[in-house]
Amino acid sequence: MLSIPADKLKELLDADGTVTADAFDAALKESARMGGDVSETLIARNTITQKYYFDLLAKIYHREKTENN
């Protein structure tokens, strides 16, 4: 599965005001403790939606979204 590196994701979310740096760092710490990806933690916490994350993936990797996303 494609993912966005944590530092890039933090930069994007902070730049658009979606997540503060402190909130992202807390999610990153929890994801490390749980052995998962920070994006999964942010989605599970309803901080971002899965659709929002997929939109970021499409933007970062310059891919067209499909109807399933």
DRENPA-3360 file (N, C-alpha, C; in nm, 2 decimals, always signed):
BEGIN
1 = MLSIPADK = +0.08/-0.12/+0.00/+0.00/+0.00/+0.00/+0.09/+0.12/+0.00 ~ +0.05/+0.22/-0.08/+0.12/+0.35/-0.08/+0.10/+0.42/+0.05 ~ +0.20/+0.49/+0.09/+0.19/+0.58/+0.21/+0.27/+0.71/+0.19 ~ +0.23/+0.80/+0.27/+0.31/+0.93/+0.26/+0.40/+0.93/+0.38 ~ +0.53/+0.96/+0.36/+0.62/+0.96/+0.47/+0.57/+1.06/+0.58 ~ +0.60/+1.02/+0.70/+0.54/+1.09/+0.82/+0.58/+1.24/+0.82 ~ +0.70/+1.27/+0.78/+0.75/+1.41/+0.78/+0.67/+1.49/+0.67 ~ +0.65/+1.43/+0.56/+0.57/+1.50/+0.45/+0.43/+1.51/+0.49;
9 = LKELLDAD = +0.37/+1.41/+0.55/+0.23/+1.41/+0.59/+0.21/+1.52/+0.69 ~ +0.30/+1.53/+0.79/+0.30/+1.63/+0.89/+0.30/+1.77/+0.83 ~ +0.39/+1.79/+0.73/+0.40/+1.92/+0.66/+0.27/+1.96/+0.59 ~ +0.21/+1.86/+0.52/+0.09/+1.89/+0.45/-0.03/+1.92/+0.54 ~ -0.04/+1.84/+0.64/-0.15/+1.86/+0.74/-0.14/+1.99/+0.82 ~ -0.02/+2.02/+0.85/+0.01/+2.15/+0.93/-0.02/+2.27/+0.84 ~ +0.03/+2.26/+0.71/+0.02/+2.37/+0.62/-0.13/+2.41/+0.59 ~ -0.21/+2.31/+0.58/-0.35/+2.34/+0.55/-0.44/+2.36/+0.68;
17 = GTVTADAF = -0.38/+2.35/+0.79/-0.45/+2.37/+0.92/-0.53/+2.25/+0.97 ~ -0.52/+2.14/+0.91/-0.60/+2.02/+0.94/-0.55/+1.96/+1.08 ~ -0.42/+1.96/+1.10/-0.37/+1.90/+1.23/-0.26/+1.99/+1.27 ~ -0.25/+2.02/+1.40/-0.14/+2.09/+1.46/-0.02/+2.00/+1.47 ~ +0.10/+2.06/+1.48/+0.22/+1.98/+1.49/+0.21/+1.89/+1.62 ~ +0.16/+1.95/+1.73/+0.15/+1.87/+1.85/+0.06/+1.76/+1.84 ~ -0.06/+1.78/+1.78/-0.15/+1.67/+1.76/-0.09/+1.56/+1.67 ~ -0.02/+1.60/+1.57/+0.04/+1.50/+1.48/+0.15/+1.42/+1.55;
25 = DAALKESA = +0.23/+1.49/+1.63/+0.33/+1.42/+1.71/+0.27/+1.32/+1.81 ~ +0.16/+1.35/+1.87/+0.09/+1.26/+1.96/+0.04/+1.14/+1.88 ~ -0.01/+1.16/+1.76/-0.06/+1.05/+1.68/+0.06/+0.96/+1.63 ~ +0.17/+1.03/+1.60/+0.29/+0.96/+1.56/+0.34/+0.87/+1.67 ~ +0.34/+0.92/+1.79/+0.39/+0.85/+1.91/+0.30/+0.73/+1.93 ~ +0.17/+0.74/+1.92/+0.07/+0.63/+1.94/+0.09/+0.53/+1.83 ~ +0.11/+0.57/+1.71/+0.12/+0.48/+1.60/+0.25/+0.39/+1.62 ~ +0.36/+0.45/+1.67/+0.48/+0.38/+1.69/+0.46/+0.28/+1.80;
33 = RMGGDVSE = +0.38/+0.32/+1.90/+0.35/+0.22/+2.01/+0.27/+0.11/+1.97 ~ +0.18/+0.13/+1.88/+0.08/+0.03/+1.83/+0.14/-0.05/+1.71 ~ +0.25/+0.00/+1.65/+0.31/-0.07/+1.54/+0.24/-0.04/+1.41 ~ +0.18/+0.07/+1.40/+0.10/+0.10/+1.27/+0.16/+0.23/+1.21 ~ +0.09/+0.27/+1.11/+0.12/+0.39/+1.03/+0.05/+0.51/+1.09 ~ +0.11/+0.62/+1.10/+0.05/+0.74/+1.16/-0.08/+0.78/+1.08 ~ -0.09/+0.75/+0.95/-0.21/+0.78/+0.88/-0.33/+0.70/+0.93 ~ -0.30/+0.57/+0.97/-0.41/+0.49/+1.02/-0.45/+0.54/+1.16;
41 = TLIARNTI = -0.36/+0.59/+1.24/-0.40/+0.65/+1.37/-0.48/+0.77/+1.35 ~ -0.44/+0.86/+1.26/-0.52/+0.98/+1.23/-0.66/+0.95/+1.18 ~ -0.67/+0.85/+1.10/-0.80/+0.81/+1.05/-0.89/+0.75/+1.16 ~ -0.82/+0.66/+1.24/-0.90/+0.60/+1.35/-0.95/+0.70/+1.45 ~ -0.87/+0.81/+1.47/-0.91/+0.91/+1.56/-1.01/+1.01/+1.50 ~ -1.04/+0.99/+1.38/-1.13/+1.08/+1.30/-1.07/+1.22/+1.29 ~ -0.94/+1.23/+1.29/-0.87/+1.35/+1.27/-0.87/+1.39/+1.12 ~ -0.85/+1.29/+1.04/-0.87/+1.30/+0.90/-0.96/+1.18/+0.85;
49 = TQKYYFDL = -1.02/+1.20/+0.73/-1.10/+1.09/+0.68/-1.01/+1.01/+0.58 ~ -1.06/+0.89/+0.56/-0.98/+0.80/+0.46/-0.98/+0.87/+0.32 ~ -1.10/+0.93/+0.29/-1.10/+1.00/+0.16/-1.00/+1.11/+0.15 ~ -0.99/+1.19/+0.26/-0.89/+1.30/+0.26/-0.75/+1.24/+0.24 ~ -0.72/+1.13/+0.31/-0.59/+1.07/+0.30/-0.57/+1.02/+0.15 ~ -0.67/+0.96/+0.09/-0.65/+0.91/-0.04/-0.63/+1.03/-0.14 ~ -0.70/+1.14/-0.11/-0.68/+1.26/-0.20/-0.54/+1.31/-0.19 ~ -0.48/+1.31/-0.07/-0.34/+1.35/-0.05/-0.25/+1.25/-0.13;
57 = LAKIYHRE = -0.28/+1.12/-0.12/-0.20/+1.02/-0.19/-0.20/+1.05/-0.34 ~ -0.32/+1.07/-0.39/-0.33/+1.10/-0.53/-0.25/+1.23/-0.57 ~ -0.26/+1.33/-0.49/-0.18/+1.45/-0.51/-0.03/+1.43/-0.51 ~ +0.02/+1.36/-0.41/+0.16/+1.33/-0.39/+0.21/+1.25/-0.50 ~ +0.14/+1.14/-0.54/+0.19/+1.05/-0.64/+0.14/+1.08/-0.78 ~ +0.07/+1.19/-0.79/+0.02/+1.23/-0.92/-0.06/+1.13/-0.99 ~ -0.15/+1.07/-0.92/-0.24/+0.97/-0.98/-0.38/+1.01/-0.98 ~ -0.46/+0.96/-1.08/-0.60/+0.99/-1.08/-0.67/+0.90/-0.98;
65 = KTENN = -0.77/+0.96/-0.91/-0.85/+0.89/-0.82/-0.95/+0.80/-0.90 ~ -0.98/+0.69/-0.84/-1.08/+0.60/-0.90/-1.21/+0.62/-0.83 ~ -1.32/+0.57/-0.89/-1.45/+0.59/-0.83/-1.46/+0.53/-0.69 ~ -1.38/+0.42/-0.67/-1.38/+0.35/-0.54/-1.32/+0.43/-0.43 ~ -1.24/+0.54/-0.46/-1.17/+0.62/-0.36/-1.25/+0.74/-0.33;
% end
